[in-house]
Amino acid sequence: MPNVVGQKGQVVISKEIRDKLGVEPGWWALQMIVDGHLEIHFVPPEHNRSLLGSLAPYTDVVIQPGEEWDKAREKAGEAAAWERVKRWEQGS
């Protein structure tokens, strides 16, 4: 199933593959180079509920909504997704 790489380096994952893997919009696509080829691990979100304020009783750190908050959330989400991939690879 060859696909052409777009001008921005984008590659389309064919519908047949997405359907077989159950990949849906909003999932993380974690990419890594292994032995000279690309591996992509698709990780579903754990839930769609807001956790806003859930850690407030445990910290006095406050990050205001905006660019800093978005970066912190993205970094935390990526770290959590990679942790899930590691657990899957270890068979846990």
N, CA, C and O atoms as a CHARMM CRD file, in Angstrom:
* protein
*
  368
    1    1 MET  N      0.81700  -1.18000   0.00000 PROA 1      0.00000
    2    1 MET  CA     0.00000   0.00000   0.00000 PROA 1      0.00000
    3    1 MET  C      0.86900   1.25400   0.00000 PROA 1      0.00000
    4    1 MET  O      0.96100   1.93100   1.02400 PROA 1      0.00000
    5    2 PRO  N      1.50200   1.57700  -1.11200 PROA 2      0.00000
    6    2 PRO  CA     2.35500   2.76300  -1.13800 PROA 2      0.00000
    7    2 PRO  C      1.53400   4.04600  -1.09600 PROA 2      0.00000
    8    2 PRO  O      0.45000   4.13100  -1.67400 PROA 2      0.00000
    9    3 ASN  N      2.07500   5.03800  -0.40100 PROA 3      0.00000
   10    3 ASN  CA     1.47900   6.36700  -0.33000 PROA 3      0.00000
   11    3 ASN  C      2.55800   7.39100  -0.62700 PROA 3      0.00000
   12    3 ASN  O      3.73200   7.15900  -0.33900 PROA 3      0.00000
   13    4 VAL  N      2.17500   8.50900  -1.19500 PROA 4      0.00000
   14    4 VAL  CA     3.10100   9.59000  -1.49400 PROA 4      0.00000
   15    4 VAL  C      3.24600  10.45900  -0.24500 PROA 4      0.00000
   16    4 VAL  O      2.25500  10.79100   0.40700 PROA 4      0.00000
   17    5 VAL  N      4.48200  10.82300   0.08200 PROA 5      0.00000
   18    5 VAL  CA     4.72800  11.72400   1.20300 PROA 5      0.00000
   19    5 VAL  C      4.35900  13.13200   0.76500 PROA 5      0.00000
   20    5 VAL  O      4.80500  13.60400  -0.28100 PROA 5      0.00000
   21    6 GLY  N      3.53600  13.80600   1.57800 PROA 6      0.00000
   22    6 GLY  CA     3.08200  15.15600   1.25700 PROA 6      0.00000
   23    6 GLY  C      4.17000  16.20400   1.43200 PROA 6      0.00000
   24    6 GLY  O      5.25600  15.89700   1.92300 PROA 6      0.00000
   25    7 GLN  N      3.88700  17.42800   1.03600 PROA 7      0.00000
   26    7 GLN  CA     4.85100  18.52000   1.09500 PROA 7      0.00000
   27    7 GLN  C      5.32900  18.81300   2.51500 PROA 7      0.00000
   28    7 GLN  O      6.45000  19.28800   2.69800 PROA 7      0.00000
   29    8 LYS  N      4.51100  18.54200   3.51000 PROA 8      0.00000
   30    8 LYS  CA     4.88200  18.78400   4.90100 PROA 8      0.00000
   31    8 LYS  C      5.41500  17.51900   5.57200 PROA 8      0.00000
   32    8 LYS  O      5.56000  17.48300   6.79400 PROA 8      0.00000
   33    9 GLY  N      5.70700  16.48000   4.78500 PROA 9      0.00000
   34    9 GLY  CA     6.23300  15.23500   5.33100 PROA 9      0.00000
   35    9 GLY  C      5.16600  14.32100   5.88600 PROA 9      0.00000
   36    9 GLY  O      5.48100  13.35400   6.58100 PROA 9      0.00000
   37   10 GLN  N      3.91400  14.60500   5.59500 PROA 10     0.00000
   38   10 GLN  CA     2.81800  13.80500   6.12000 PROA 10     0.00000
   39   10 GLN  C      2.61000  12.54200   5.28800 PROA 10     0.00000
   40   10 GLN  O      2.76300  12.54800   4.06600 PROA 10     0.00000
   41   11 VAL  N      2.26100  11.47300   5.97600 PROA 11     0.00000
   42   11 VAL  CA     1.95500  10.19600   5.32700 PROA 11     0.00000
   43   11 VAL  C      0.59400   9.74700   5.84000 PROA 11     0.00000
   44   11 VAL  O      0.32100   9.82800   7.03700 PROA 11     0.00000
   45   12 VAL  N     -0.25100   9.27700   4.94500 PROA 12     0.00000
   46   12 VAL  CA    -1.58400   8.82000   5.32800 PROA 12     0.00000
   47   12 VAL  C     -1.51600   7.34200   5.70100 PROA 12     0.00000
   48   12 VAL  O     -0.96700   6.53000   4.95600 PROA 12     0.00000
   49   13 ILE  N     -2.07900   7.00000   6.86200 PROA 13     0.00000
   50   13 ILE  CA    -2.22000   5.60400   7.24600 PROA 13     0.00000
   51   13 ILE  C     -3.52700   5.13300   6.60600 PROA 13     0.00000
   52   13 ILE  O     -4.59100   5.69200   6.87600 PROA 13     0.00000
   53   14 SER  N     -3.44600   4.11700   5.76900 PROA 14     0.00000
   54   14 SER  CA    -4.63100   3.70500   5.01400 PROA 14     0.00000
   55   14 SER  C     -5.77500   3.28200   5.94100 PROA 14     0.00000
   56   14 SER  O     -5.54700   2.80200   7.05200 PROA 14     0.00000
   57   15 LYS  N     -6.99500   3.46600   5.46700 PROA 15     0.00000
   58   15 LYS  CA    -8.18200   3.13300   6.24700 PROA 15     0.00000
   59   15 LYS  C     -8.19200   1.65900   6.64300 PROA 15     0.00000
   60   15 LYS  O     -8.59200   1.31300   7.75400 PROA 15     0.00000
   61   16 GLU  N     -7.75800   0.80500   5.74300 PROA 16     0.00000
   62   16 GLU  CA    -7.72700  -0.63200   6.04000 PROA 16     0.00000
   63   16 GLU  C     -6.84600  -0.91800   7.26200 PROA 16     0.00000
   64   16 GLU  O     -7.22500  -1.69800   8.13700 PROA 16     0.00000
   65   17 ILE  N     -5.68000  -0.28900   7.31600 PROA 17     0.00000
   66   17 ILE  CA    -4.77700  -0.48800   8.45600 PROA 17     0.00000
   67   17 ILE  C     -5.37300   0.12100   9.71900 PROA 17     0.00000
   68   17 ILE  O     -5.34800  -0.50900  10.77600 PROA 17     0.00000
   69   18 ARG  N     -5.91000   1.34400   9.62500 PROA 18     0.00000
   70   18 ARG  CA    -6.52800   1.98000  10.79900 PROA 18     0.00000
   71   18 ARG  C     -7.67100   1.13000  11.33800 PROA 18     0.00000
   72   18 ARG  O     -7.82000   0.97700  12.55000 PROA 18     0.00000
   73   19 ASP  N     -8.47500   0.57900  10.43900 PROA 19     0.00000
   74   19 ASP  CA    -9.59700  -0.26200  10.86800 PROA 19     0.00000
   75   19 ASP  C     -9.11200  -1.54100  11.55300 PROA 19     0.00000
   76   19 ASP  O     -9.65300  -1.94100  12.58300 PROA 19     0.00000
   77   20 LYS  N     -8.09500  -2.17700  10.98000 PROA 20     0.00000
   78   20 LYS  CA    -7.57100  -3.41800  11.57900 PROA 20     0.00000
   79   20 LYS  C     -7.00000  -3.17000  12.97100 PROA 20     0.00000
   80   20 LYS  O     -7.13100  -4.01100  13.86100 PROA 20     0.00000
   81   21 LEU  N     -6.36200  -2.00900  13.15800 PROA 21     0.00000
   82   21 LEU  CA    -5.76200  -1.68300  14.45100 PROA 21     0.00000
   83   21 LEU  C     -6.73600  -0.99100  15.40000 PROA 21     0.00000
   84   21 LEU  O     -6.45500  -0.84800  16.59000 PROA 21     0.00000
   85   22 GLY  N     -7.87800  -0.56300  14.87000 PROA 22     0.00000
   86   22 GLY  CA    -8.85500   0.13300  15.70000 PROA 22     0.00000
   87   22 GLY  C     -8.46300   1.56600  16.02100 PROA 22     0.00000
   88   22 GLY  O     -8.96600   2.14500  16.98400 PROA 22     0.00000
   89   23 VAL  N     -7.57000   2.14500  15.22500 PROA 23     0.00000
   90   23 VAL  CA    -7.08100   3.50700  15.46600 PROA 23     0.00000
   91   23 VAL  C     -8.18900   4.51700  15.18000 PROA 23     0.00000
   92   23 VAL  O     -8.85800   4.45000  14.14900 PROA 23     0.00000
   93   24 GLU  N     -8.37000   5.44600  16.10400 PROA 24     0.00000
   94   24 GLU  CA    -9.40600   6.46600  15.97300 PROA 24     0.00000
   95   24 GLU  C     -8.80300   7.86200  16.13600 PROA 24     0.00000
   96   24 GLU  O     -7.70100   8.00000  16.66700 PROA 24     0.00000
   97   25 PRO  N     -9.50800   8.88900  15.68800 PROA 25     0.00000
   98   25 PRO  CA    -9.02400  10.25900  15.88100 PROA 25     0.00000
   99   25 PRO  C     -8.78000  10.53100  17.36600 PROA 25     0.00000
  100   25 PRO  O     -9.54000  10.09100  18.22800 PROA 25     0.00000
  101   26 GLY  N     -7.70400  11.26600  17.64300 PROA 26     0.00000
  102   26 GLY  CA    -7.37200  11.61000  19.02300 PROA 26     0.00000
  103   26 GLY  C     -6.34600  10.68100  19.65700 PROA 26     0.00000
  104   26 GLY  O     -5.85700  10.96500  20.75000 PROA 26     0.00000
  105   27 TRP  N     -6.01200   9.58000  18.99600 PROA 27     0.00000
  106   27 TRP  CA    -5.00700   8.66500  19.51900 PROA 27     0.00000
  107   27 TRP  C     -3.61300   9.26100  19.31700 PROA 27     0.00000
  108   27 TRP  O     -3.41500  10.07200  18.41200 PROA 27     0.00000
  109   28 TRP  N     -2.65300   8.87100  20.14300 PROA 28     0.00000
  110   28 TRP  CA    -1.26200   9.26400  19.97500 PROA 28     0.00000
  111   28 TRP  C     -0.62700   8.33300  18.95700 PROA 28     0.00000
  112   28 TRP  O     -0.88900   7.13000  18.96500 PROA 28     0.00000
  113   29 ALA  N      0.20800   8.88000  18.07900 PROA 29     0.00000
  114   29 ALA  CA     0.99800   8.09400  17.13600 PROA 29     0.00000
  115   29 ALA  C      2.46300   8.29800  17.51700 PROA 29     0.00000
  116   29 ALA  O      3.06900   9.30800  17.15800 PROA 29     0.00000
  117   30 LEU  N      3.02900   7.33300  18.24700 PROA 30     0.00000
  118   30 LEU  CA     4.40100   7.43300  18.71500 PROA 30     0.00000
  119   30 LEU  C      5.32700   6.80100  17.68500 PROA 30     0.00000
  120   30 LEU  O      5.14600   5.64500  17.30000 PROA 30     0.00000
  121   31 GLN  N      6.32100   7.56800  17.24100 PROA 31     0.00000
  122   31 GLN  CA     7.18800   7.12800  16.16200 PROA 31     0.00000
  123   31 GLN  C      8.61200   6.90700  16.67400 PROA 31     0.00000
  124   31 GLN  O      9.11100   7.67100  17.50100 PROA 31     0.00000
  125   32 MET  N      9.25600   5.85600  16.17400 PROA 32     0.00000
  126   32 MET  CA    10.65300   5.61700  16.50500 PROA 32     0.00000
  127   32 MET  C     11.32300   4.88400  15.35200 PROA 32     0.00000
  128   32 MET  O     10.68600   4.14700  14.60000 PROA 32     0.00000
  129   33 ILE  N     12.63000   5.10900  15.23800 PROA 33     0.00000
  130   33 ILE  CA    13.40400   4.41000  14.21800 PROA 33     0.00000
  131   33 ILE  C     14.00400   3.16800  14.87200 PROA 33     0.00000
  132   33 ILE  O     14.67800   3.26100  15.89700 PROA 33     0.00000
  133   34 VAL  N     13.75300   2.01000  14.27100 PROA 34     0.00000
  134   34 VAL  CA    14.25600   0.73100  14.77300 PROA 34     0.00000
  135   34 VAL  C     14.89900  -0.01200  13.60600 PROA 34     0.00000
  136   34 VAL  O     14.23800  -0.30300  12.60900 PROA 34     0.00000
  137   35 ASP  N     16.17200  -0.31600  13.73200 PROA 35     0.00000
  138   35 ASP  CA    16.89400  -1.06000  12.68800 PROA 35     0.00000
  139   35 ASP  C     16.68800  -0.46100  11.30000 PROA 35     0.00000
  140   35 ASP  O     16.48800  -1.19200  10.33000 PROA 35     0.00000
  141   36 GLY  N     16.73700   0.85700  11.20600 PROA 36     0.00000
  142   36 GLY  CA    16.66500   1.52500   9.90800 PROA 36     0.00000
  143   36 GLY  C     15.27800   1.65300   9.31300 PROA 36     0.00000
  144   36 GLY  O     15.14800   2.02600   8.14700 PROA 36     0.00000
  145   37 HSD  N     14.23000   1.35300  10.08100 PROA 37     0.00000
  146   37 HSD  CA    12.86900   1.56400   9.56700 PROA 37     0.00000
  147   37 HSD  C     12.02200   2.24600  10.64500 PROA 37     0.00000
  148   37 HSD  O     12.40400   2.29800  11.81300 PROA 37     0.00000
  149   38 LEU  N     10.90500   2.74900  10.24200 PROA 38     0.00000
  150   38 LEU  CA    10.01500   3.47200  11.15000 PROA 38     0.00000
  151   38 LEU  C      9.00300   2.53200  11.78000 PROA 38     0.00000
  152   38 LEU  O      8.36300   1.74000  11.08900 PROA 38     0.00000
  153   39 GLU  N      8.86300   2.62300  13.10100 PROA 39     0.00000
  154   39 GLU  CA     7.78800   1.92400  13.80900 PROA 39     0.00000
  155   39 GLU  C      6.86400   2.98200  14.38700 PROA 39     0.00000
  156   39 GLU  O      7.31600   3.99500  14.92100 PROA 39     0.00000
  157   40 ILE  N      5.57200   2.73600  14.27400 PROA 40     0.00000
  158   40 ILE  CA     4.57400   3.63400  14.84700 PROA 40     0.00000
  159   40 ILE  C      3.72500   2.82600  15.81500 PROA 40     0.00000
  160   40 ILE  O      3.17400   1.78500  15.45800 PROA 40     0.00000
  161   41 HSD  N      3.62700   3.31300  17.03300 PROA 41     0.00000
  162   41 HSD  CA     2.76600   2.69900  18.04500 PROA 41     0.00000
  163   41 HSD  C      1.58800   3.63500  18.25300 PROA 41     0.00000
  164   41 HSD  O      1.77700   4.81300  18.55400 PROA 41     0.00000
  165   42 PHE  N      0.37800   3.12200  18.09500 PROA 42     0.00000
  166   42 PHE  CA    -0.81800   3.91700  18.31100 PROA 42     0.00000
  167   42 PHE  C     -1.32000   3.67400  19.72300 PROA 42     0.00000
  168   42 PHE  O     -1.50700   2.53000  20.13600 PROA 42     0.00000
  169   43 VAL  N     -1.53500   4.75000  20.45800 PROA 43     0.00000
  170   43 VAL  CA    -1.94800   4.64700  21.85800 PROA 43     0.00000
  171   43 VAL  C     -3.25800   5.41100  22.03900 PROA 43     0.00000
  172   43 VAL  O     -3.30700   6.61600  21.79100 PROA 43     0.00000
  173   44 PRO  N     -4.31100   4.73000  22.46700 PROA 44     0.00000
  174   44 PRO  CA    -5.59200   5.41000  22.68100 PROA 44     0.00000
  175   44 PRO  C     -5.54400   6.26600  23.94400 PROA 44     0.00000
  176   44 PRO  O     -4.78300   5.97600  24.86600 PROA 44     0.00000
  177   45 PRO  N     -6.34600   7.30400  23.98200 PROA 45     0.00000
  178   45 PRO  CA    -6.42400   8.08400  25.21600 PROA 45     0.00000
  179   45 PRO  C     -7.04000   7.22200  26.31500 PROA 45     0.00000
  180   45 PRO  O     -7.86700   6.35100  26.04400 PROA 45     0.00000
  181   46 GLU  N     -6.62700   7.47400  27.55700 PROA 46     0.00000
  182   46 GLU  CA    -7.14900   6.66600  28.65500 PROA 46     0.00000
  183   46 GLU  C     -8.60200   7.00300  28.96600 PROA 46     0.00000
  184   46 GLU  O     -9.35900   6.13800  29.40700 PROA 46     0.00000
  185   47 HSD  N     -8.99500   8.25100  28.74100 PROA 47     0.00000
  186   47 HSD  CA   -10.36700   8.66700  29.01700 PROA 47     0.00000
  187   47 HSD  C    -10.59000  10.03500  28.37800 PROA 47     0.00000
  188   47 HSD  O     -9.65300  10.64200  27.86100 PROA 47     0.00000
  189   48 ASN  N    -11.78300  10.50100  28.41300 PROA 48     0.00000
  190   48 ASN  CA   -12.08200  11.81800  27.85000 PROA 48     0.00000
  191   48 ASN  C    -12.65000  12.76300  28.90000 PROA 48     0.00000
  192   48 ASN  O    -13.31000  13.74600  28.56600 PROA 48     0.00000
  193   49 ARG  N    -12.39200  12.46300  30.16600 PROA 49     0.00000
  194   49 ARG  CA   -12.86500  13.32900  31.24500 PROA 49     0.00000
  195   49 ARG  C    -11.81600  14.37600  31.56300 PROA 49     0.00000
  196   49 ARG  O    -10.62100  14.12300  31.40900 PROA 49     0.00000
  197   50 SER  N    -12.23300  15.51700  31.99300 PROA 50     0.00000
  198   50 SER  CA   -11.31100  16.56500  32.40600 PROA 50     0.00000
  199   50 SER  C    -10.73800  16.24000  33.77900 PROA 50     0.00000
  200   50 SER  O    -11.46400  15.82200  34.68100 PROA 50     0.00000
  201   51 LEU  N     -9.45200  16.43400  33.92600 PROA 51     0.00000
  202   51 LEU  CA    -8.79300  16.24400  35.21600 PROA 51     0.00000
  203   51 LEU  C     -8.42300  17.59100  35.83800 PROA 51     0.00000
  204   51 LEU  O     -7.67100  17.65500  36.81100 PROA 51     0.00000
  205   52 LEU  N     -8.96000  18.65500  35.26600 PROA 52     0.00000
  206   52 LEU  CA    -8.65800  19.99400  35.74600 PROA 52     0.00000
  207   52 LEU  C     -8.93000  20.10400  37.24400 PROA 52     0.00000
  208   52 LEU  O    -10.04400  19.86200  37.70800 PROA 52     0.00000
  209   53 GLY  N     -7.91400  20.46300  37.97000 PROA 53     0.00000
  210   53 GLY  CA    -8.05500  20.66200  39.40900 PROA 53     0.00000
  211   53 GLY  C     -7.88600  19.41500  40.24700 PROA 53     0.00000
  212   53 GLY  O     -7.92400  19.50000  41.47500 PROA 53     0.00000
  213   54 SER  N     -7.70100  18.25500  39.62800 PROA 54     0.00000
  214   54 SER  CA    -7.65000  17.01500  40.40300 PROA 54     0.00000
  215   54 SER  C     -6.40900  16.91100  41.29700 PROA 54     0.00000
  216   54 SER  O     -6.42100  16.17900  42.28700 PROA 54     0.00000
  217   55 LEU  N     -5.34700  17.63500  40.95700 PROA 55     0.00000
  218   55 LEU  CA    -4.13100  17.58400  41.77700 PROA 55     0.00000
  219   55 LEU  C     -3.98700  18.78900  42.70000 PROA 55     0.00000
  220   55 LEU  O     -3.01300  18.88600  43.44600 PROA 55     0.00000
  221   56 ALA  N     -4.93100  19.68900  42.65600 PROA 56     0.00000
  222   56 ALA  CA    -4.84500  20.91700  43.45800 PROA 56     0.00000
  223   56 ALA  C     -4.58500  20.66200  44.94100 PROA 56     0.00000
  224   56 ALA  O     -3.81600  21.41400  45.54000 PROA 56     0.00000
  225   57 PRO  N     -5.17500  19.65700  45.56100 PROA 57     0.00000
  226   57 PRO  CA    -4.90200  19.43500  46.98100 PROA 57     0.00000
  227   57 PRO  C     -3.46300  18.99000  47.26800 PROA 57     0.00000
  228   57 PRO  O     -3.03800  19.01500  48.42300 PROA 57     0.00000
  229   58 TYR  N     -2.71300  18.58900  46.25000 PROA 58     0.00000
  230   58 TYR  CA    -1.39100  18.01000  46.45200 PROA 58     0.00000
  231   58 TYR  C     -0.23600  18.92000  46.03000 PROA 58     0.00000
  232   58 TYR  O      0.92400  18.53300  46.17200 PROA 58     0.00000
  233   59 THR  N     -0.52200  20.10900  45.51900 PROA 59     0.00000
  234   59 THR  CA     0.54200  21.00300  45.06600 PROA 59     0.00000
  235   59 THR  C      0.09600  22.45300  45.17100 PROA 59     0.00000
  236   59 THR  O     -1.09400  22.76600  45.20500 PROA 59     0.00000
  237   60 ASP  N      1.10600  23.33200  45.22200 PROA 60     0.00000
  238   60 ASP  CA     0.78700  24.76300  45.19700 PROA 60     0.00000
  239   60 ASP  C      1.23100  25.40000  43.87600 PROA 60     0.00000
  240   60 ASP  O      1.17200  26.61900  43.72000 PROA 60     0.00000
  241   61 VAL  N      1.67700  24.56200  42.92300 PROA 61     0.00000
  242   61 VAL  CA     2.07800  25.04300  41.60500 PROA 61     0.00000
  243   61 VAL  C      0.83200  25.33900  40.78700 PROA 61     0.00000
  244   61 VAL  O     -0.08200  24.51800  40.70800 PROA 61     0.00000
  245   62 VAL  N      0.80500  26.50500  40.18800 PROA 62     0.00000
  246   62 VAL  CA    -0.33300  26.89300  39.36000 PROA 62     0.00000
  247   62 VAL  C      0.18800  27.29500  37.97900 PROA 62     0.00000
  248   62 VAL  O      1.05200  28.16500  37.86300 PROA 62     0.00000
  249   63 ILE  N     -0.33600  26.66300  36.95000 PROA 63     0.00000
  250   63 ILE  CA    -0.00800  27.02500  35.57600 PROA 63     0.00000
  251   63 ILE  C     -1.27400  27.57400  34.95700 PROA 63     0.00000
  252   63 ILE  O     -2.28500  26.87900  34.85700 PROA 63     0.00000
  253   64 GLN  N     -1.21000  28.81400  34.54700 PROA 64     0.00000
  254   64 GLN  CA    -2.38100  29.46200  33.96000 PROA 64     0.00000
  255   64 GLN  C     -2.64900  28.90000  32.56800 PROA 64     0.00000
  256   64 GLN  O     -1.71500  28.51100  31.86700 PROA 64     0.00000
  257   65 PRO  N     -3.90500  28.85500  32.16600 PROA 65     0.00000
  258   65 PRO  CA    -4.23700  28.39600  30.81000 PROA 65     0.00000
  259   65 PRO  C     -3.49100  29.22600  29.77400 PROA 65     0.00000
  260   65 PRO  O     -3.27800  30.42300  29.96300 PROA 65     0.00000
  261   66 GLY  N     -3.10200  28.59500  28.70000 PROA 66     0.00000
  262   66 GLY  CA    -2.37500  29.27600  27.63600 PROA 66     0.00000
  263   66 GLY  C     -1.26800  28.39300  27.09900 PROA 66     0.00000
  264   66 GLY  O     -1.31900  27.17100  27.23800 PROA 66     0.00000
  265   67 GLU  N     -0.27300  29.00300  26.49000 PROA 67     0.00000
  266   67 GLU  CA     0.78900  28.26500  25.81000 PROA 67     0.00000
  267   67 GLU  C      1.59500  27.39500  26.78400 PROA 67     0.00000
  268   67 GLU  O      1.91900  26.25000  26.46700 PROA 67     0.00000
  269   68 GLU  N      1.91900  27.93300  27.96800 PROA 68     0.00000
  270   68 GLU  CA     2.69200  27.15000  28.94500 PROA 68     0.00000
  271   68 GLU  C      1.91400  25.91200  29.39500 PROA 68     0.00000
  272   68 GLU  O      2.47600  24.82400  29.52400 PROA 68     0.00000
  273   69 TRP  N      0.62100  26.09300  29.62900 PROA 69     0.00000
  274   69 TRP  CA    -0.23100  24.97100  30.02700 PROA 69     0.00000
  275   69 TRP  C     -0.29700  23.92400  28.92000 PROA 69     0.00000
  276   69 TRP  O     -0.17900  22.72800  29.18700 PROA 69     0.00000
  277   70 ASP  N     -0.48400  24.37000  27.68100 PROA 70     0.00000
  278   70 ASP  CA    -0.56400  23.44500  26.54900 PROA 70     0.00000
  279   70 ASP  C      0.71500  22.63100  26.40800 PROA 70     0.00000
  280   70 ASP  O      0.66200  21.42700  26.15600 PROA 70     0.00000
  281   71 LYS  N      1.87400  23.28800  26.57100 PROA 71     0.00000
  282   71 LYS  CA     3.15300  22.58200  26.47300 PROA 71     0.00000
  283   71 LYS  C      3.30700  21.55800  27.59500 PROA 71     0.00000
  284   71 LYS  O      3.75100  20.43500  27.35400 PROA 71     0.00000
  285   72 ALA  N      2.94200  21.94000  28.81500 PROA 72     0.00000
  286   72 ALA  CA     3.04800  21.02000  29.95300 PROA 72     0.00000
  287   72 ALA  C      2.13000  19.81400  29.75700 PROA 72     0.00000
  288   72 ALA  O      2.52600  18.68000  30.02600 PROA 72     0.00000
  289   73 ARG  N      0.90500  20.05800  29.28700 PROA 73     0.00000
  290   73 ARG  CA    -0.03800  18.96400  29.06100 PROA 73     0.00000
  291   73 ARG  C      0.45200  18.02700  27.96400 PROA 73     0.00000
  292   73 ARG  O      0.34900  16.80800  28.09600 PROA 73     0.00000
  293   74 GLU  N      0.98200  18.58800  26.88600 PROA 74     0.00000
  294   74 GLU  CA     1.48300  17.76200  25.78300 PROA 74     0.00000
  295   74 GLU  C      2.66900  16.91600  26.24900 PROA 74     0.00000
  296   74 GLU  O      2.75300  15.73300  25.92000 PROA 74     0.00000
  297   75 LYS  N      3.58300  17.51600  27.01200 PROA 75     0.00000
  298   75 LYS  CA     4.75100  16.78400  27.51300 PROA 75     0.00000
  299   75 LYS  C      4.32200  15.63700  28.43200 PROA 75     0.00000
  300   75 LYS  O      4.84200  14.52600  28.32800 PROA 75     0.00000
  301   76 ALA  N      3.38400  15.90600  29.31900 PROA 76     0.00000
  302   76 ALA  CA     2.89900  14.87200  30.24100 PROA 76     0.00000
  303   76 ALA  C      2.16900  13.76800  29.48200 PROA 76     0.00000
  304   76 ALA  O      2.34100  12.58900  29.79400 PROA 76     0.00000
  305   77 GLY  N      1.36900  14.12900  28.50500 PROA 77     0.00000
  306   77 GLY  CA     0.64400  13.13300  27.70800 PROA 77     0.00000
  307   77 GLY  C      1.57900  12.24800  26.91800 PROA 77     0.00000
  308   77 GLY  O      1.36700  11.03900  26.82300 PROA 77     0.00000
  309   78 GLU  N      2.61600  12.84500  26.34900 PROA 78     0.00000
  310   78 GLU  CA     3.58200  12.06100  25.58200 PROA 78     0.00000
  311   78 GLU  C      4.34000  11.09300  26.49700 PROA 78     0.00000
  312   78 GLU  O      4.55700   9.93700  26.13500 PROA 78     0.00000
  313   79 ALA  N      4.73800  11.56100  27.66600 PROA 79     0.00000
  314   79 ALA  CA     5.44400  10.69600  28.61400 PROA 79     0.00000
  315   79 ALA  C      4.55400   9.52400  29.04000 PROA 79     0.00000
  316   79 ALA  O      5.01800   8.38800  29.13300 PROA 79     0.00000
  317   80 ALA  N      3.29400   9.80300  29.29500 PROA 80     0.00000
  318   80 ALA  CA     2.35900   8.74300  29.69600 PROA 80     0.00000
  319   80 ALA  C      2.15100   7.74200  28.55500 PROA 80     0.00000
  320   80 ALA  O      2.07000   6.53800  28.79700 PROA 80     0.00000
  321   81 ALA  N      2.06500   8.22700  27.33200 PROA 81     0.00000
  322   81 ALA  CA     1.87800   7.33900  26.18600 PROA 81     0.00000
  323   81 ALA  C      3.08400   6.42100  26.00800 PROA 81     0.00000
  324   81 ALA  O      2.92100   5.22600  25.76000 PROA 81     0.00000
  325   82 TRP  N      4.29500   6.97100  26.13400 PROA 82     0.00000
  326   82 TRP  CA     5.49700   6.14500  26.00700 PROA 82     0.00000
  327   82 TRP  C      5.56200   5.10900  27.12300 PROA 82     0.00000
  328   82 TRP  O      5.99900   3.98100  26.89300 PROA 82     0.00000
  329   83 GLU  N      5.13400   5.47600  28.32500 PROA 83     0.00000
  330   83 GLU  CA     5.11500   4.52600  29.44100 PROA 83     0.00000
  331   83 GLU  C      4.17100   3.36200  29.13400 PROA 83     0.00000
  332   83 GLU  O      4.47700   2.21400  29.45600 PROA 83     0.00000
  333   84 ARG  N      3.03900   3.65100  28.52100 PROA 84     0.00000
  334   84 ARG  CA     2.08800   2.59600  28.15200 PROA 84     0.00000
  335   84 ARG  C      2.69000   1.66700  27.10300 PROA 84     0.00000
  336   84 ARG  O      2.49800   0.45300  27.16400 PROA 84     0.00000
  337   85 VAL  N      3.42200   2.23600  26.13600 PROA 85     0.00000
  338   85 VAL  CA     4.07300   1.40900  25.11200 PROA 85     0.00000
  339   85 VAL  C      5.09900   0.48900  25.77000 PROA 85     0.00000
  340   85 VAL  O      5.17700  -0.69200  25.43200 PROA 85     0.00000
  341   86 LYS  N      5.88400   1.01900  26.70600 PROA 86     0.00000
  342   86 LYS  CA     6.88000   0.19500  27.40200 PROA 86     0.00000
  343   86 LYS  C      6.20900  -0.96200  28.14700 PROA 86     0.00000
  344   86 LYS  O      6.70000  -2.09100  28.12300 PROA 86     0.00000
  345   87 ARG  N      5.08700  -0.67300  28.80800 PROA 87     0.00000
  346   87 ARG  CA     4.37200  -1.73900  29.53300 PROA 87     0.00000
  347   87 ARG  C      3.86100  -2.79500  28.55900 PROA 87     0.00000
  348   87 ARG  O      3.94400  -3.98700  28.85400 PROA 87     0.00000
  349   88 TRP  N      3.33000  -2.38300  27.39600 PROA 88     0.00000
  350   88 TRP  CA     2.83500  -3.34100  26.40300 PROA 88     0.00000
  351   88 TRP  C      3.98000  -4.21000  25.89600 PROA 88     0.00000
  352   88 TRP  O      3.81900  -5.41800  25.72500 PROA 88     0.00000
  353   89 GLU  N      5.16300  -3.57900  25.65100 PROA 89     0.00000
  354   89 GLU  CA     6.29400  -4.33600  25.14200 PROA 89     0.00000
  355   89 GLU  C      6.79500  -5.34200  26.16400 PROA 89     0.00000
  356   89 GLU  O      7.33600  -6.38100  25.78700 PROA 89     0.00000
  357   90 GLN  N      6.62700  -5.05700  27.44900 PROA 90     0.00000
  358   90 GLN  CA     7.06100  -5.95000  28.50700 PROA 90     0.00000
  359   90 GLN  C      5.99100  -6.99700  28.82800 PROA 90     0.00000
  360   90 GLN  O      6.20900  -7.88500  29.65300 PROA 90     0.00000
  361   91 GLY  N      4.84400  -6.88600  28.17300 PROA 91     0.00000
  362   91 GLY  CA     3.78200  -7.85900  28.36500 PROA 91     0.00000
  363   91 GLY  C      2.95200  -7.63000  29.62100 PROA 91     0.00000
  364   91 GLY  O      2.26800  -8.53800  30.09300 PROA 91     0.00000
  365   92 SER  N      3.01300  -6.41800  30.15900 PROA 92     0.00000
  366   92 SER  CA     2.24100  -6.12400  31.37100 PROA 92     0.00000
  367   92 SER  C      0.86500  -5.65300  31.02000 PROA 92     0.00000
  368   92 SER  O      0.06800  -5.35600  31.90900 PROA 92     0.00000
